[in-house]
Amino acid sequence: MPQKKQTYAQPTVMLNRYITLYVYLVAGLPNSQDSLFNTMNNPTPTTLEPREVFYARFLLFGSLLLGLVPLPFDVMDYVLQEQHGFAIFLGALVAVFVALTMLLISKIKQRKNWARWVIGVVVFLSFVSTLTFFEKNWNESAGRAALDCLTGLMDLFAVGILFARRSNDWFANQSGIHPPYNPTDGVGKGMSGVTSMGYSCPCCGLRIAFFSKTVQAMGKRQSCPYCNKKIKRDFAYGKFFTLMFVVGLPIKLLGKAIPLFSFFGSSITTALISAFLIMLCTHYKEDLA
């Protein structure tokens, strides 16, 4: 009797990535304007792709190739153990995942904002899953666990680049704008909102990237990087606690109830959800002081 192969969490991680990709591509394909949940198509590119976006696509593709390195060995192991059904299923699952990933990378090159959001969500969920199962994976195969961490870090770095200021300006079709920018159509209304492109400046209406220095700065009062006018950060505490109860708590309970999604119950996932909700509840006002 052949010995049953010790299972490794890599198929689980891959399955989580595939499920997330499928849900977002089928249910989240966008068609609207600026809402964070409904976004996602952009105008035809009028400027060259910045090098940051090129580097991000390069890292995503490299991470994908590195992640495929153990696949032939896994398939051969299952074939030798006469587990042909699982070998075929694993190969088909990976093929679909690779196809969807390549589709997303190509859509990023086409300046589709929804594609970078889907990539971002998948990368963060995948990395949280990798960290959750890291100790178990390390005990079973230290090399493969290290490879998972390497590809996860490459993906995280790529996502960070995609949401940096130069990349965000390219996605928002505002690459050619230089400070001080003075709008002529009176777009400023005194208060901004959060969009899939970043925070709208209450003075000039341009999108301030989530990972820009203005947003990441500690002080409450900042200057818009485009029009150089003074803006003030504000936070909706009631909205935040409501979303934590309506969104954060069910996700936490889901991770505790279903073993396959146990990483949803980890403290890392809770911290990421909290950070995302803080982003949703933050806005900027024109600083009249």
N, C-alpha and C positions, 0 to 999 in steps of 0.2 A: 504494500500500500504506500503510495507516495505521501510524503509529509505535507500537511497543509501549510501553505506559505504564510508567513507572518505578515499581517496586513499593515500597510503604512498609510498615513493620513493623506498622502499625495492624491489618491483618487477622490477623497472627500473634499480636499481643497479645490481640485479641478471641477468637481460636481457643483460646489458652491459658486465658483466663478461662472460656470455655464448657466446655472439657474438665474443668477443675477443678470447676466448679459441678455438672456432670453426675455426676462420680465421687462427690462428697460427698453429693449428694442421693439417688443411687441406692444407694450402698454404705454411707453413713454415717447414714442416717435412724435415729434413736435411739429407744431404748425402755427404757433401763435406769435406773440410779439415779444414781450419783455419779461413775463412772469418767470420766476425761478422754476416753477413746476411745469409750465406750459411752453417754454421757449422753443425754439432751438434752431431755427434756420436763419442764415445770414445772407446779406447781399453778395453778389458776385464779387470776388476779390478785385480790388483796384490797386493794391500795393504788393510788393514782393513779400514772400514768406520770410519772417525774421529768423535769424539763425537759432534763436531759442526754440522755436517750434520744430525746426529741423533736428536739433539735438534731442528734443523730446521724442520725436518719432524714431530716431536712431536708437535711443535707449529702450523704447518699448519693443522695437523689433529685435534688438539684441537680447532682451530679457526673454522674449518668446522663444528664440532659438535655444538659449541656455536651458530653459525649462523643458525643452523637448529631448535633451540629451539622455535622460534615464529611460525614456519611453521604450526604445527597442529592447532593452534588457528586461523591462517589466513584462512586455508582451511575450518574449521568448520564455521567461520563467513560467508564465501561465500556460503556454503551449506545451512545454516540457512536462508540466504537471497535469496535462490533459484537461485544463480548464479553458477549453476553446471558446465557450460562450462569453466568459468574462473578458478574454483577450480581445474578441471582436468588439464587444461593447466598449471597452476602454479605448481601442483604436478609433472607433466611430465617434466617441465623445470628444476625444482630443482633436479629431479632424474638424468637427463642428466648432469647437472652441477656437482653433487656429483660424478658421474661415471668418468667424465673427470678429476676432481681434484684428485681422488684416483689413476687414471692412471698416472698422472703427479708425484704424490708422490712416486709411485712405480718405475717410471723411474729414479727419482732422486736417489733412493737406488741402482739402477743398474748403476749408474754413467753416465747417459746420460746428457750431457751438455745442449742440447737444452731444456730439461725439466725445468731446473732452470731458463733459460731465459724466457720461456713462463710464468712460475709462476711469475717471476719478473715483466713482463709487465702487466699481469692481476692484480697483487696486487697493483701496482702503479696507474693504471687506476681506479680500484675500490676504492682506498682510496681517490683519487682526487674527484671522484663522490660523495663519502660519505661526504667529507668536503663541496662540493658545495651545497648539499641539507641539510646540517646539521641544519640550523636554521628552515627550514620548517619541517624537521623530528622531531626536539625537541619540536616544538609547538604541533605536533600531538601526539607524544608519546615519552616522555623523556627517558623512560627506554629502548625503542628499539633503539633510537638514540645513547644512551650511549653504548649499546651492539654492534652497528655497529662500533663505534670508538674503542672499546676494541678489537674486532676481527681484525680490520684494523691494529692496532698497533702490534698485535701478528704476523700478516702476514708480516708487514714491518720488524720487528725484525728478523723473519725467513729468509727473503730475504737477509738482511744484513749479517747474519751468512753464508749463502750459498756462498756469494761472498767475504768472508774474506780469509786471506792468507792460512790457513790450509785447508779449504774446497776447495779453488781454486787449491792448489797443488794436492789434491786428484783427482779432476776432470781432471786436466792436466797430471795425471800420473807421477808426480814428487815429491811425498811425501817423498821418501827415500833419497832425495838429501840434503846435508848439506853444508853450506859455510865453506871454500871457494871452490866453484865448478870450475874446470878447464876443459872445453870441449876439447876433443881430435880430433874432426873432423872439426875444424875451422868453426864453425857455425856463428860466429860474422861477421857482414858486416858493422859495423860502425853506423847503424841506425836501429831503431826498427819500428814496425808497431803495430796497434791495432788489436787484435783478440778477439774472444769470450771468451778466457781464460785470457785475460789481455794484458798487453803490453810486447812485446818481448824485452828482454834485447839485446842491440846491441853488447854486448861482449860475452855472453854465450848462448844466444838464448832461455833461459828459460822464462816462463810466470810470469810476476809480476802482482799480483792481483789488481783489481781496488780499493779495499778498504784497500790496504796495507799501511803501514806507509810511504813507499817510494813515492807512488803516492799521498797520502793525504798531505804530507809535503809541507810547504809554499815555501821553497827555490827552486831556479831553478836547482841547482846542488845537486845531491844525489848520493848514492852508491847502486849498485845492491845488494839486500838481499841474493843473491846466490853466485855470484863470487866476491863480494866486490869491484868491479872496479867502477871507477867514471863515472857517466852518467849525461847527461844534458837534461833537458826538453825543448822541442821546440813546437811551436804552428803554425798551418797553418791558418792565419787570412782570406785569400781569400776563402779557402774552407769553413770556418765557415760561413761567410756572404752569400756565395752562397747557402749553405744548409738551412740557416735560411729563405732565400727567397723562395727556392724551396719546402722545407718540412714544416718549422715552420709556414709560412704565410697561406698556404692552410688549415692546421689543425685548426688554429685560426679562419679562415673564416667559416670552417665547423661547429665549435661550435657556431658561431653567427647565422648561417643560419638554423640549425636543432635543435629544442628544446630538442630532445632526447639526443643529444650529446653536450648539452650546457656546460658541464664541460670541453670540449676541449677549450673553449674560456676563461677559468678562468686564472688568473695570476699564480696559482699554476701549471697548466699544461704547461704554457709558460716557467716557471722556470725549470720544469723537462725536457722539450724538449731542452732548452738551455744547461742544464747540460749534457744531452746525446750527443748533437752535439759537445760540448767542449771535451768530452771524445773521440769522433771520430777524432777530429782534432788535438789531442795531440800525440806526439811521442817523443822518446828519442834518443839522439845521444851519442856516446862515447865522454867523456870529455877529450880532449887532452891537456887542459891547465895545 
